[in-house]
């Protein structure tokens, strides 16, 4: 590499001000060249240099008329007592530190300085003797005591002649954290090559930049938590200064950073720069700013201070700035304050990010709003570490009506029905046009409005089998002008069929007068239990609609947005322990708590997990027990993005704890964190293979559904859905995304490996099938615009859905409902055949762990698999199923269910416990074992290697099996079933679950 000519250096202005506020060196865009002898990672802390010309200067000036200074200049004190230079330095920990002050003094007289640290005098009249000439530079050393974090160091002239020419201060703190090394040859290289032809490099080589401006090496740096850090670049440059531009996360932190000649390609030195890193993955790019760069060997990253966890103050006095228009709202607010510095403001509309502005911008106009609509606004401040403030005051501002428009859209064309089931009809039509814009379409069923659609397709659900329905569609615009209707078409739904596809059938209201029903679960007898977010009330609700208040969850608080009493989960062993589990917001943050429900009364409040930060928005809050017996919870980032990548924070995560609140030993990071990189995770549920699925609110681009993996990183805030910096760092891509305007997916439940998602902004339910490649396919959209905002969707013990509305944006209490949707299982290709199947596994395949004793590590009381069958020509008056281990020509009976009504052609997953099976129309069950084990499905639990099992379906010639009661043995029950059956068919499965 030959010497190169330097390009002109960009101007660097000094900060000169008579001010008391200090300049924080660890912020981006402030840099300092480090002497070549910087210590390697893990050694005694290296000195950190702070240039005097970049500090706060009072009664003096930054100059550069005497050679030999470091940085871009030095400070010439005014000739008076009291002129000063003030530095702000960061210490990784409290303790003693060495200050080395570089200076020149061309006079014959001593020019002493007083040194004060955080306002306390640390050195009185510290001598700065003559150096003989203004171009002769020397240093003075003193020891001071620093506190952890930011420290103010002021050097003040103590004599009438003023101070010396002050060049820099090097701060060597007590031993700090070890640095982490990143080899250049292992980084991403653009226009350069990894080479090893000059000795003395670390690792396996170094990077030789191409002779071109804009070549770069980009390191991916992982930070455990947000905070300031020193970046040490090890390099060699034979005879020329070869500057580099240093950027972190795309923001420049050093422009034309000097990499002076080292004298030989085998002489390696270090140049350093300070920057602030965010928690998680950071991109550090070193780019040639001339026509060539040095040979770059290594980057070492060392934290230089504690993480900045102090959030800015809330912006005050949020108010209307300008008069709104039909599509815009203008806001203004007062500045927030921060211990380091505010880096920007986020403008939210009821939990939805609408706009980001910079730290010096105290007003914003949000565009593309709907006319004549009230919007709820708040503003949050944020800092470089990603800390977000509390919410500003909230203001409600309505847009103006749209301009006069009396012209309706054109009539939609060609209304057709491409498909149907027993309870749903799919509709499609040609788009309308309008002089301004078509806003949407109204769908009418039998002359009444049944829903809306933003697109030219919809699925109308809640229908009755074998019934004719008349449909018509019309378009509307922003002003409410409506087109003529399409010609009406008549569609007849199909008949009911057995199978594995769950379709929404008829809808009934179980409870009205409800206020933001949020968490929902089911007791063993099939009774529902739900929470109200804002009242903190917990209710029982029967299938007949009887609602009973059982109490409140104590210590709960609202946040004026998405916090309050949130998720609820029923203990898997409720029959013996009577536990209910909750997520709720409290005074110090979000908590997971447990209470006992007995005699229609809640009691015994116990906190299981806390330490999750809260905010007005992004509190997560769902709970779900897994097949492993662990309790999973979704927890939002509380509007501080950096927490999502911080493994030590419980925010922006899926959490996993034992039922008693302790941390499972197999959690990936030694705390409650199961997965990370989430913004505001919501619904949770497990599929037939025992895998966890999660729905998540996006920021302003995409909402998503994820398949959760242990220790998985889902990318936020670097990646939102599939947008942003989603490459590298092992981020896991979502399985489904929607625009934030058409979803906001809150609740999630799974039936026969079909994922149902309830949405708030979208005001609809999505249904998708999990295919063999673990993708979500065959999306259907139900109830769009029918029941307004939808919050929670859960499947009950009967295999039907309970759905809660969430009209929480209208400011009216108690106007929500709990709905019940009858689920009808449509044809899966075996309609009519006398054949037993399961959506959880194929014939002769492995029975999923979830349905075995390995699911929870305990024999008995396992979740039964979903089962479905056809009638064939059996003429059965009832059905029975016997589950047995048939290894080694044996017939070890595990479980039987009988007296299943003839009209019932399927059983949902996870049947409830009891001799009389909850919600199954009089069906009864018995299992091997004793006590509670004899009252519920008993899954495979062989004594070693893989065992074969069979589910045998019997067509029974009587409605009820005679001579059998709860005291009958398994053998007696099987004999009675066989004696009364006219036909049988088997579904075979293997299990490798151990005891």
Secondary structure, 3 states (H helix, E strand, C coil): CCCCCCCCCCCCCCCCCCCCCCCECCCCCCCCCCCCCCCCCCCCCCCEEEEHHHCEEECEEEECCCCCCCCCCEEEECCCCCCEEEEEEEECCCEEEEEEEEEECCCCCCCCEEEEECCEEEEEEECCCCCCCCCCCEEEEEEEEECCEEEEEEEEECCCCCCCEEEEEEEEECCCCCCEEEEHHHCEEECEEEECCCCCCCCCCEEEECCCCCCEEEEEEEECCCEEEEEEEEEECCCCCCCEEEEECCEEEEEEECCCCCCCCCCCEEEEEEEEECCEEEEEEEEECCCCCCEEEEEEEEECCCCCCCCCCCCEEEEECCCCCCCCEEEEEECCCCCCCEEEEEEEECCEEEEEEECCCCEEEECCCCCCCEEEEEEEEEECCCCECCCCCCEEEECCCCCCCCCCCCCCEEEEEEEECCCCEEEEEECCCCCCCEEEEEEEECCEEEEEECCCEEEECCCCCCCEEEEEEEEEECCCCECCCCCCEEEECCCCCCCCEEEEEEEEEEEEEECCEEEEEECCCCCEEEEECCCCEEEEECCCCCEEEEEECCCCCCCCCCCCEEEEEECCCHHHHCEEEEEEECCCCEEEEEEEEECCEEEEEEEEEEEECCCCCCCCCCEEECCCCCEEEEECCCCCHHHHHCCCCCCCEEEEECCCCCCCCCCCCCCCEEEECCCEEEEEEECCCCCEEEEEECCCCEEEEEEECCCCECCCCCEECCEECCCCCCECCCCEEEECCCCCEEEEEEECCEEEEEECCCCCEEEEEECCCCCEEEEEEECCCCCCCEEEEEECCCCCEEEEECCCCCCCCCCEEEEEEEEEEECCCCCCCCCEECCCCCCCEECCHHHEHHHCCCCCCCCCCCEEECCCCCCCCEEEEEEEECHHHCCEEEEEEEEEECCCCEECCCCCCCCECCCCCCCEEEECCCHHHHHCCCCECCCCCCEEEEEEEEEECCCCCCCCCCCCCHHHHHHHHHHHEEEEEEEEEEECCCC
